[in-house]
Amino acid sequence: PSITRLLPTMERAAIVETSINGRGALIKVSDMAQAIEVANRIAPEHLELSVADPEAWLPQIRHAGAIFMGRHTSEALGDYCAGPNHVLPTSGTARFSSPLGVYDFQKRSSIIYCSPQGASELGKTASVLARGESLSGHARSAEYRITDPDWKAGNTEDGK
């Protein structure tokens, strides 16, 4: 049924109508490839892949808060009872955010462990970047680990 027939029967018709008028859109695309391109650009909170073979298209979806697979998987199932939580990135923030998950409730640390050779190679890059930010202490800590006798710091305070 069309939205014009459904809208008057909804309990929150005024809110739905305001939402559709303010943020709704019907976007006609030429094929599924273009549809996926549009979906990734919009980065929707909810994306229904209401197609015969949703698994075939899933790998191409890069930006969506929750993806509902197939004609039988409505958004309401995911919102209320299918398993995932309903705290999702909105307003296009699925481009850089994920749904709330267990990692949001864990304290994690990054672990960095370099070999002497790795520290020597990475130290060159770190030195250049640190000096570009005028962080000479950081630069020196990286340079201290550089074992390449031909490498020279390009920007030292004393010019040596």
Contacts in CASP RR format, 6 or more apart in sequence:
PFRMAT RR
TARGET T0000
AUTHOR 0000-0000-0000
METHOD contacts of the structure
MODEL  1
PSITRLLPTMERAAIVETSINGRGALIKVSDMAQAIEVANRIAPEHLELS
VADPEAWLPQIRHAGAIFMGRHTSEALGDYCAGPNHVLPTSGTARFSSPL
GVYDFQKRSSIIYCSPQGASELGKTASVLARGESLSGHARSAEYRITDPD
WKAGNTEDGK
3 20 0 8 1.000
7 13 0 8 1.000
7 16 0 8 1.000
7 17 0 8 1.000
10 16 0 8 1.000
27 38 0 8 1.000
29 35 0 8 1.000
29 38 0 8 1.000
32 51 0 8 1.000
32 57 0 8 1.000
36 57 0 8 1.000
36 60 0 8 1.000
36 61 0 8 1.000
39 47 0 8 1.000
39 61 0 8 1.000
39 63 0 8 1.000
39 64 0 8 1.000
40 60 0 8 1.000
40 61 0 8 1.000
40 62 0 8 1.000
40 63 0 8 1.000
40 64 0 8 1.000
41 63 0 8 1.000
42 63 0 8 1.000
42 92 0 8 1.000
43 63 0 8 1.000
43 64 0 8 1.000
43 65 0 8 1.000
43 89 0 8 1.000
43 92 0 8 1.000
43 93 0 8 1.000
43 94 0 8 1.000
43 95 0 8 1.000
44 64 0 8 1.000
44 65 0 8 1.000
44 92 0 8 1.000
44 94 0 8 1.000
45 64 0 8 1.000
45 65 0 8 1.000
45 66 0 8 1.000
45 88 0 8 1.000
45 89 0 8 1.000
45 90 0 8 1.000
45 91 0 8 1.000
45 92 0 8 1.000
45 94 0 8 1.000
46 64 0 8 1.000
46 65 0 8 1.000
46 66 0 8 1.000
46 68 0 8 1.000
46 75 0 8 1.000
46 88 0 8 1.000
47 61 0 8 1.000
47 64 0 8 1.000
47 65 0 8 1.000
47 66 0 8 1.000
47 67 0 8 1.000
47 68 0 8 1.000
48 68 0 8 1.000
48 70 0 8 1.000
48 73 0 8 1.000
48 74 0 8 1.000
48 75 0 8 1.000
49 57 0 8 1.000
49 58 0 8 1.000
49 61 0 8 1.000
49 67 0 8 1.000
49 68 0 8 1.000
49 69 0 8 1.000
49 70 0 8 1.000
50 68 0 8 1.000
50 70 0 8 1.000
50 71 0 8 1.000
51 57 0 8 1.000
51 70 0 8 1.000
51 71 0 8 1.000
52 70 0 8 1.000
52 71 0 8 1.000
54 69 0 8 1.000
54 70 0 8 1.000
55 69 0 8 1.000
58 67 0 8 1.000
58 69 0 8 1.000
61 67 0 8 1.000
63 92 0 8 1.000
63 94 0 8 1.000
63 95 0 8 1.000
64 94 0 8 1.000
65 88 0 8 1.000
65 89 0 8 1.000
65 94 0 8 1.000
65 98 0 8 1.000
65 99 0 8 1.000
66 75 0 8 1.000
66 78 0 8 1.000
66 84 0 8 1.000
66 88 0 8 1.000
66 99 0 8 1.000
68 74 0 8 1.000
68 75 0 8 1.000
68 77 0 8 1.000
68 78 0 8 1.000
73 82 0 8 1.000
78 84 0 8 1.000
78 86 0 8 1.000
79 86 0 8 1.000
80 86 0 8 1.000
84 99 0 8 1.000
85 99 0 8 1.000
85 100 0 8 1.000
85 101 0 8 1.000
87 99 0 8 1.000
87 100 0 8 1.000
87 101 0 8 1.000
88 94 0 8 1.000
88 99 0 8 1.000
88 100 0 8 1.000
89 97 0 8 1.000
89 98 0 8 1.000
89 99 0 8 1.000
114 122 0 8 1.000
114 145 0 8 1.000
116 145 0 8 1.000
116 147 0 8 1.000
117 147 0 8 1.000
119 145 0 8 1.000
119 146 0 8 1.000
120 145 0 8 1.000
120 146 0 8 1.000
120 147 0 8 1.000
120 148 0 8 1.000
122 142 0 8 1.000
123 142 0 8 1.000
123 143 0 8 1.000
123 145 0 8 1.000
123 146 0 8 1.000
124 142 0 8 1.000
124 146 0 8 1.000
124 148 0 8 1.000
124 151 0 8 1.000
126 138 0 8 1.000
126 139 0 8 1.000
126 142 0 8 1.000
127 139 0 8 1.000
127 142 0 8 1.000
127 143 0 8 1.000
127 146 0 8 1.000
127 153 0 8 1.000
127 154 0 8 1.000
128 154 0 8 1.000
128 155 0 8 1.000
130 136 0 8 1.000
130 137 0 8 1.000
130 138 0 8 1.000
130 139 0 8 1.000
130 142 0 8 1.000
131 139 0 8 1.000
131 153 0 8 1.000
131 154 0 8 1.000
131 155 0 8 1.000
132 155 0 8 1.000
136 157 0 8 1.000
139 153 0 8 1.000
139 155 0 8 1.000
143 153 0 8 1.000
END
